Amino acid sequence: MPDNPLKKPDISVTIAGIPFKNPVIAASGTFGYGREYAGLLDVSALGGICTKGLTLEPRAGNNGVRLHETPSGLMNSIGLENPGIPAFIEKELPHLQELQQQGVVIIANLSGSSVKEYAEGARLLDMCGVDMVELNISCPNVPSGGIAFGRDPEAALSVARPVRKALHKPLIVKLSPNASDIAAVASACVAGGADALSLVNTFKAMAINIEKRTPVFDHGSAGLSGPAIHPLALRMVWELVRALAAQSTAVPVIGLGGISRAEDAIEFLAAGAKAVQVGTATFTNPTAMLEIIDGIAAYMKKKEIFRIEDLSIQ
Ligand SMILES: Cc1cc2nc3c(=O)[nH]c(=O)nc-3n(C[C@H](O)[C@H](O)[C@H](O)COP(=O)(O)O)c2cc1C
């Protein structure tokens, strides 16, 4: 007798109508445009890849220190260095589309300084070969745009709505942990047309060089990521999933923040996230995402859980 097929856990997920072969996605800004890691791991095994934050025009990024390690964490102030959307489409997308042919979902992370710039960026991304757009209204490292849109519901709606209008592809909005009422910002994004939400971007944080007696970063603050933020991010995802359920809003949440092992990812899936993203962990362990994919499948087999959504304890 052949084995009951249901005995093998199915780790595929569908988010906003897009099928992912597994729930592990490379987080924006930590995986370049996919080809940078080609010699280090089988990139085609990933569920999806989020590109570095893209803006209409090329950006050089911030001056001064850009990365600073903390106990169990990493602070960054990259400042959205990127080649601009037209150059991305011409130079980076062809390689990503090869991965897309192998079943990797390609997500463009969209940033901007003004509503107009976001909407024009969305229009260009709509016409190219990416599968989804992740709207970044949560970058803490740029003076205008970014988190300025992600802190309050009205500002979030003011950008989500025009981006939705310009875009026919599924739209994920990436939320900030630095908003005082994340659920209210999330509801505004859903009202503006978000098909999914991702949480968290980095936490606004600071380091001081006590020898020089100056802030480490030119902007004073920077964004904290890595294992140090995992329990904070998990609590926020748990609360967001609850708040959305209380409003009967059936929008999937993608959880991230400090995932470095399968156990961390499983906690997010238990908190009700439909998928996860992995960022900083890839810097210290390039194959972390593959280990996480295998670890999720092994855990499900051991616990006799056959679908990712059944991992949720919410
Ligand atoms: C060096 C670096 C660059 C990042 N750049 C972006 C970006 O361009 N757009 C974005 O939405 N998030 C960006 N992020 C945030 C990550 O995608 C992720 O939300 C955050 O790091 C938390 O996940 P982690 O703890 O697994 O890294 C960046 C993070 C790091 C460490």
The ligand as a MOL file (V3000), in Angstrom:
LIG
                    3D

  0  0  0     0  0            999 V3000
M  V30 BEGIN CTAB
M  V30 COUNTS 31 33 0 0 0
M  V30 BEGIN ATOM
M  V30 1 C 21.3590 45.8880 5.9320 0
M  V30 2 C 19.8570 45.9370 5.9130 0
M  V30 3 C 19.2070 46.5830 4.8670 0
M  V30 4 C 17.8020 46.6200 4.8340 0
M  V30 5 N 17.1710 47.2350 3.7860 0
M  V30 6 C 15.8070 47.2090 3.7130 0
M  V30 7 C 15.1240 47.7730 2.5910 0
M  V30 8 O 15.7270 48.2640 1.6440 0
M  V30 9 N 13.7540 47.7300 2.5890 0
M  V30 10 C 13.0400 47.1520 3.6190 0
M  V30 11 O 11.8070 47.1240 3.5740 0
M  V30 12 N 13.6800 46.5900 4.6790 0
M  V30 13 C 15.0260 46.6160 4.7510 0
M  V30 14 N 15.6610 46.0330 5.8160 0
M  V30 15 C 14.8590 45.4210 6.8970 0
M  V30 16 C 14.7630 43.9090 6.7310 0
M  V30 17 O 14.1260 43.5630 5.5160 0
M  V30 18 C 13.9650 43.2970 7.9270 0
M  V30 19 O 12.6730 43.8910 7.9600 0
M  V30 20 C 14.6400 43.5400 9.2730 0
M  V30 21 O 16.0340 43.4560 9.1620 0
M  V30 22 C 14.1510 42.5470 10.3360 0
M  V30 23 O 14.4170 41.2080 9.9710 0
M  V30 24 P 15.7620 40.4120 10.4410 0
M  V30 25 O 15.8840 40.6060 11.9240 0
M  V30 26 O 15.5340 38.9890 10.0150 0
M  V30 27 O 16.9110 41.0420 9.7150 0
M  V30 28 C 17.0640 45.9930 5.8800 0
M  V30 29 C 17.7420 45.3490 6.9230 0
M  V30 30 C 19.1170 45.3020 6.9500 0
M  V30 31 C 19.8100 44.5690 8.0780 0
M  V30 END ATOM
M  V30 BEGIN BOND
M  V30 1 1 1 2
M  V30 2 1 2 3
M  V30 3 2 2 30
M  V30 4 2 3 4
M  V30 5 1 4 5
M  V30 6 1 4 28
M  V30 7 2 5 6
M  V30 8 1 6 7
M  V30 9 1 6 13
M  V30 10 2 7 8
M  V30 11 1 7 9
M  V30 12 1 9 10
M  V30 13 2 10 11
M  V30 14 1 10 12
M  V30 15 2 12 13
M  V30 16 1 13 14
M  V30 17 1 14 15
M  V30 18 1 14 28
M  V30 19 1 15 16
M  V30 20 1 16 17
M  V30 21 1 16 18
M  V30 22 1 18 19
M  V30 23 1 18 20
M  V30 24 1 20 21
M  V30 25 1 20 22
M  V30 26 1 22 23
M  V30 27 1 23 24
M  V30 28 2 24 25
M  V30 29 1 24 26
M  V30 30 1 24 27
M  V30 31 2 28 29
M  V30 32 1 29 30
M  V30 33 1 30 31
M  V30 END BOND
M  V30 END CTAB
M  END
